[in-house]
Amino acid sequence: MGIEAQRAAVERFAEAEDIAILKEFTEVETGKGADALDRRPQLTAALALARQTKCPVVVAKLDRLSRDVAFVAG
């Protein structure tokens, strides 16, 4: 699933759920490995904004966030 398709999926979801998108973050780095967060500044920024605003981070597919189950669960 390419970036444009992911963007469209998130936009459709937000519209269907009446959710406002505060900011879009695009990361092209891999989510593989234990140090994935260190290598993904956009993800770090998205998580920081989510904490600050007490809002969720929405992704088109969970494997776009990470393939590491422990990372996703944390």
Phi and psi in degrees as GROMACS dihedral restraints (atoms count N, CA, C in turn):
[ dihedral_restraints ]
;  ai    aj    ak    al  type     phi  dphi    fc
    3     4     5     6     1   -74.9    20    10
    4     5     6     7     1   171.3    20    10
    6     7     8     9     1   -61.5    20    10
    7     8     9    10     1   -42.4    20    10
    9    10    11    12     1   -63.8    20    10
   10    11    12    13     1   -40.7    20    10
   12    13    14    15     1   -65.9    20    10
   13    14    15    16     1   -38.7    20    10
   15    16    17    18     1   -64.2    20    10
   16    17    18    19     1   -43.9    20    10
   18    19    20    21     1   -59.9    20    10
   19    20    21    22     1   -45.6    20    10
   21    22    23    24     1   -63.4    20    10
   22    23    24    25     1   -40.5    20    10
   24    25    26    27     1   -63.3    20    10
   25    26    27    28     1   -43.4    20    10
   27    28    29    30     1   -66.5    20    10
   28    29    30    31     1   -41.6    20    10
   30    31    32    33     1   -62.7    20    10
   31    32    33    34     1   -42.5    20    10
   33    34    35    36     1   -61.6    20    10
   34    35    36    37     1   -44.4    20    10
   36    37    38    39     1   -61.3    20    10
   37    38    39    40     1   -47.4    20    10
   39    40    41    42     1   -60.8    20    10
   40    41    42    43     1   -41.9    20    10
   42    43    44    45     1   -65.6    20    10
   43    44    45    46     1   -44.7    20    10
   45    46    47    48     1   -64.1    20    10
   46    47    48    49     1   -33.3    20    10
   48    49    50    51     1   -97.2    20    10
   49    50    51    52     1     4.1    20    10
   51    52    53    54     1    54.8    20    10
   52    53    54    55     1    49.1    20    10
   54    55    56    57     1  -108.5    20    10
   55    56    57    58     1   133.0    20    10
   57    58    59    60     1   -86.8    20    10
   58    59    60    61     1   132.4    20    10
   60    61    62    63     1   -87.2    20    10
   61    62    63    64     1   115.6    20    10
   63    64    65    66     1   -75.7    20    10
   64    65    66    67     1   -42.4    20    10
   66    67    68    69     1  -160.3    20    10
   67    68    69    70     1   147.3    20    10
   69    70    71    72     1  -106.7    20    10
   70    71    72    73     1   135.6    20    10
   72    73    74    75     1  -121.3    20    10
   73    74    75    76     1   131.9    20    10
   75    76    77    78     1  -120.8    20    10
   76    77    78    79     1   123.1    20    10
   78    79    80    81     1  -121.2    20    10
   79    80    81    82     1   132.9    20    10
   81    82    83    84     1  -108.8    20    10
   82    83    84    85     1    -5.1    20    10
   84    85    86    87     1   -72.5    20    10
   85    86    87    88     1   157.8    20    10
   87    88    89    90     1   -73.0    20    10
   88    89    90    91     1   148.9    20    10
   90    91    92    93     1   -95.6    20    10
   91    92    93    94     1    11.7    20    10
   93    94    95    96     1   -85.1    20    10
   94    95    96    97     1   141.6    20    10
   96    97    98    99     1   102.8    20    10
   97    98    99   100     1   157.5    20    10
   99   100   101   102     1   -68.4    20    10
  100   101   102   103     1   -24.6    20    10
  102   103   104   105     1  -100.5    20    10
  103   104   105   106     1    23.4    20    10
  105   106   107   108     1   -56.4    20    10
  106   107   108   109     1   -40.4    20    10
  108   109   110   111     1   -65.2    20    10
  109   110   111   112     1   -35.6    20    10
  111   112   113   114     1   -65.7    20    10
  112   113   114   115     1   -29.3    20    10
  114   115   116   117     1   -95.8    20    10
  115   116   117   118     1     4.3    20    10
  117   118   119   120     1  -127.0    20    10
  118   119   120   121     1    80.8    20    10
  120   121   122   123     1   -62.2    20    10
  121   122   123   124     1   -31.8    20    10
  123   124   125   126     1   -68.2    20    10
  124   125   126   127     1   -38.9    20    10
  126   127   128   129     1   -65.7    20    10
  127   128   129   130     1   -41.8    20    10
  129   130   131   132     1   -59.0    20    10
  130   131   132   133     1   -44.2    20    10
  132   133   134   135     1   -66.0    20    10
  133   134   135   136     1   -40.2    20    10
  135   136   137   138     1   -63.3    20    10
  136   137   138   139     1   -43.3    20    10
  138   139   140   141     1   -66.4    20    10
  139   140   141   142     1   -37.8    20    10
  141   142   143   144     1   -64.0    20    10
  142   143   144   145     1   -44.7    20    10
  144   145   146   147     1   -64.2    20    10
  145   146   147   148     1   -39.9    20    10
  147   148   149   150     1   -61.9    20    10
  148   149   150   151     1   -41.8    20    10
  150   151   152   153     1   -64.9    20    10
  151   152   153   154     1   -45.1    20    10
  153   154   155   156     1   -62.6    20    10
  154   155   156   157     1   -42.0    20    10
  156   157   158   159     1   -96.4    20    10
  157   158   159   160     1    -3.2    20    10
  159   160   161   162     1    55.8    20    10
  160   161   162   163     1    43.5    20    10
  162   163   164   165     1  -119.0    20    10
  163   164   165   166     1   155.7    20    10
  165   166   167   168     1   -78.4    20    10
  166   167   168   169     1   160.0    20    10
  168   169   170   171     1   -98.7    20    10
  169   170   171   172     1   128.0    20    10
  171   172   173   174     1  -110.2    20    10
  172   173   174   175     1   130.2    20    10
  174   175   176   177     1  -125.1    20    10
  175   176   177   178     1   153.5    20    10
  177   178   179   180     1   -67.2    20    10
  178   179   180   181     1   -40.7    20    10
  180   181   182   183     1  -141.8    20    10
  181   182   183   184     1   140.3    20    10
  183   184   185   186     1   -58.6    20    10
  184   185   186   187     1   -34.7    20    10
  186   187   188   189     1   -70.5    20    10
  187   188   189   190     1   -11.2    20    10
  189   190   191   192     1   -76.3    20    10
  190   191   192   193     1   -24.3    20    10
  192   193   194   195     1   -80.2    20    10
  193   194   195   196     1   -49.9    20    10
  195   196   197   198     1  -171.8    20    10
  196   197   198   199     1   154.9    20    10
  198   199   200   201     1  -101.6    20    10
  199   200   201   202     1     1.2    20    10
  201   202   203   204     1   -94.1    20    10
  202   203   204   205     1   110.2    20    10
  204   205   206   207     1   -58.7    20    10
  205   206   207   208     1   -40.2    20    10
  207   208   209   210     1   -64.3    20    10
  208   209   210   211     1   -39.0    20    10
  210   211   212   213     1   -63.9    20    10
  211   212   213   214     1   -47.4    20    10
  213   214   215   216     1   -63.4    20    10
  214   215   216   217     1   -41.4    20    10
  216   217   218   219     1   -67.0    20    10
  217   218   219   220     1   -30.2    20    10
